[in-house]
């Protein structure tokens, strides 16, 4: 592989060990019970893993979860004669899995693992980049790890490099220069390019800019949220006309980026950045609209899967709107009517996100500050499955100050509280680690939590928000001051 000389040998050995076990278990026709997360990275990982098993002729079932809870793990303990596969979670619940499971288990996870991890249970095989000094929040996601396993099993599985890129973009790992992928993700990009699966271009990072009419691309862009344009077709038409770029050609067809002259494209870039600055968007976010686009050249030119970022948004929509099986199918290469169904779901998802962001613009007074953090309770104004998307968009768009970590709450359908936390990457340099903070704070009130240094989540009991915030704020304060809190 291209990366053999840039990662620890033990990391490669662990990937190889998992690959060998999968092949042997497949030969024995053992059922694989796959559990994966419902976000873009989780669905991409699930699609890659399901494709591996399908090619090997192994029986498998895929279950998609919002969170790996103690109840789910308890139910797993009743499984017999199967292999449990956990994708995009599991490292934080390693101790409970060791106590409960009576069958072999594979954990493929890129979130921060338990600090007290000891690899003494040989029935559980875990690969987590953090164990090998690789940053799982920026350099590789769970879909990337699943791709490495697939690549180790058979070199023809290089076709899944494109799906790994989609998963990484869905997890916002495009944190390099001009919003590019870094670390192992960059290697996957090179493999995809070399195998004629991918083109990389610098341009406007509008939603589906390569495949959609310009006006629709502008309307559909909600990350970052552009006040007055995102979600408003008529406003986008008016904006394009006002800057001298006709949105419709002389034949009545919506114009695409390929229809623009070089002068028009230059003007569009300048005017969008200027508009965002005039509407309170910070300069780094506005100028960040010019960045790296990843184009999946095997997809149809007008497909919602052509732009890898749009593909990741489609997966997020499928997972969070209650149709995760469509996302798994897309990541297994299934097209046809599934693409149209997924696109329709994405439109509904986008409208719901726009509604939530508009609600926030009208209710900014609900944002509260503690000494080291800021928080907002959305109550029933957001679907719990969309809370993390909401938190990511408002934090990355910087429509509010991100000089403190942001904590978002929402009610869940099962009578608990969903928590989603975000921090600006500059805060991470000061020692802040949201994954660890949310884990400790959640467990202090009888909940569960974890994640990355820059983004984390939790589920806590109803009416425990105040106690959670007190512990969370205290932990962040200690992290900033350099104190230990383990």
Secondary structure by P-SEA (a helix, b strand, c coil): ccccccccaaaaaaaaaaaaaaaaaaaaccccbbbbbccaaaaaaaaaaaaaaaaacccbbbbbbccccaaaaaaacccccbbbbbccccccaaaaaaaccccbbbbbcccccccccccccccbbbbbcccccccccccccaaaaaaaaaaaaccccccaaaaaaaaaaaacccccccccccaaaaaaaaaaaaaccccccccccccccccccaaaaaaaccccccccccccaaaaaaaaaaaccccccccccccccccccaaaaaaaaaaaaaaaaaacccccccccccbbbbbccccccccccccaaaaaaaaaaaaaaccaaaaaaaaaccccaaaaaaaaaaaaaaaaaaaaaaaaaaccccccccccbbbbbbcccccccaaaaaaaaaaaaccccccbbbbbbbbccccbbbbbbbbcaaaaaacccaaaaaaaaaaaaccccccccccccccccccaaaaaaaaaaaaaaaaaaccccc
